[in-house]
Amino acid sequence: MKIVLTLTVVFIMAFLFIFLIVYRGNKEEKIEEQMNGLLITFVSFMLALLPTIVIAVILFALLGSANVVNELFSLEISLNKLMMLSIAFLLYLFTVDFIVEVIVKYMIGKNFLYYVVMLLARISLFFIISAFVGLNDKVSILFATGVAFIVLCFDYVNDRKGKNTRTNND
């Protein structure tokens, strides 16, 4: 239920934002080329689906990662807490993590140490988030380490994939 609520909020926010952009852009068109209100709503609805689907895929990937760590270490975290953790991790990854990433990249560059520092930063913040959700310290540190390592793997693979496509295109 929490995932559905989160995705609904994302969709509504995206829809309203896109609706305002399309509506304002439509007002600037010639009268013959302007869309009616129903068409503006339909276009906004369809365009709002895209960011919602992207967020859903990322959220389900995080939930899957959290579930893998839960099963691997037999942590016995309830599905409700896993969903809360996944949503909190998603919020962190789309807000604070970007700022931490830019600072670390600026200070030490993008090398092996960058990945180590990012792993430690994510473990620390995931541990804090896990503690807020109500997990005990042992479970929090195992869970935070496991999920942070999986996120690091995704990040590393994504960086390597981007580097390979740049190399092949040159």
N, C-alpha and C positions, 0 to 999 in steps of 0.2 A: 504494500500500500504506500509506503514511503517513497518508493521509486516512482510509482505512478504520480504521486503528488509532486515530486520534484520535477519530473518531466512535464507535467501540466503547467507548473509555474514557468519553466523554461520556455515552453511553447507560447504561453500567454504573453510573456515579456517580449519574445521575438516577434510575435504577431503584431503587438501594439507598436513596437519600434518600426517594423517594416511597413505597417499600415500608414504610419505618419509620413514616412519617406515617400511611399508610392502616392499618397494623397497629395502631398505638397508638390511632388513632381508632376502629377496630373493637372494640378491647377495652373501650372506654367505652360501647358500645351495649348495649342489653338483649340477653339471650341469644337471644331469638327473632329479633332483627333482625341478629345478627352474620353476617358472611360466612365461608365456609369458606376454607381456605388457598389453594385453587386459584383462587377468585374474587379474592382479595386479590392474588395474583400476576398474574392477567390484567389487573386494573384498573391495577396499578402498571406493568405492561409497556406498556399503551396510553398511559398518562399520560407515561411516560418517552420515548415517541416524539416528543412535541411539542417539548420543548427540543432534542432531538437533530436534528430536522428544521430548526428555526430556526438552530442552529449550522451545520448542513450548508449551508443556503442562504447564510448569511453567509460561510462558508469558501469556497464555490464562487464567490461574488461577488468575494471578495478574490483568489482564484486567477485568475479571469477578468481582473480589473484588472491583476494582475501579468503575465499573459500578453499583454494588450494593450500594456502598456509595453514588454515584452520584444520583441514584434514591431514595434512602432512605431519603436523606436530601434535595432533589429537588435542587441540586446545578446548574443544567443546564450547565454542562461542555460539550463541543463539543466532538464528537467521536475522532476527530483528536487530541485534547489535551489529551484525555484519553489514546490514544495509545502512545503518546509521554511520558506521565507520566508513563505508564506501562513499557515501554522500559527503561526509566531512573531508575525506581525502581528496575527493574531486574538487571541492571548493578550495582546499589548500593548493592543489596542483594548478588551478587556474588563476590563483591570486598571488599568494605569498611566494610560492615556488618560483614563479617567473622572476620576481624581484631578486630572490636569493641567487638564482641562476645567472642573472645579468651581473650582479656584484662579483660572484665567484669568477665568472668568465673574464671580467675586466681586471680583477686582481691577479689571477694566476694563469689566464689563458685557457685554451681548450686542450688539455693533455691528460695524462693518466691521473695526475693529482686532482684535476677538476672533477673527475668521476668519483674519486675517493671522498672529496669534500662534500659533493652533492649527496652521496650515499649517507654520510654521517649526519648531514643536515636533515635529510628526510627521515632517517631513523629517529633523530631527536624530536622532530616535530610530530611524526606519526606516534611516537611514544606518548607525547603530551596529549594528543588527540585521543588516543586509546585510553589514557587515564581519565580524561573527561567523560568518556562514554561509560566508564565504570569497570574496566578490566583491571585485574590486579597487576602488580608490577612485573611478575615473571611472564605472565601471558602477554602483557603489553609490549615488553621488550622483544619477545619472540615474534609476535605478530608484526610489530613495527619493522623489525629487521627483515623478515620474510617479504613483506609487501614492498619495502623500500628497495630490496634487491631486485624484485621482479620489475619495478618501475625503472630501475637503473638499466636492466637488461633491455627493456623496450626503448629507453632513451639511447643507449649505445647502438642498438641495431638500427634505429632511425637515423642516427648520425652517420653510421657507416653506409647505409643505403643512400643517403644524400651525397656523401663523398664519392661513392662509386658512380652515381649518375652524373655528377659534375665532371669526373675524370673521363668517363666514356663520351660525354658530349664535347669535350675540348679537342 
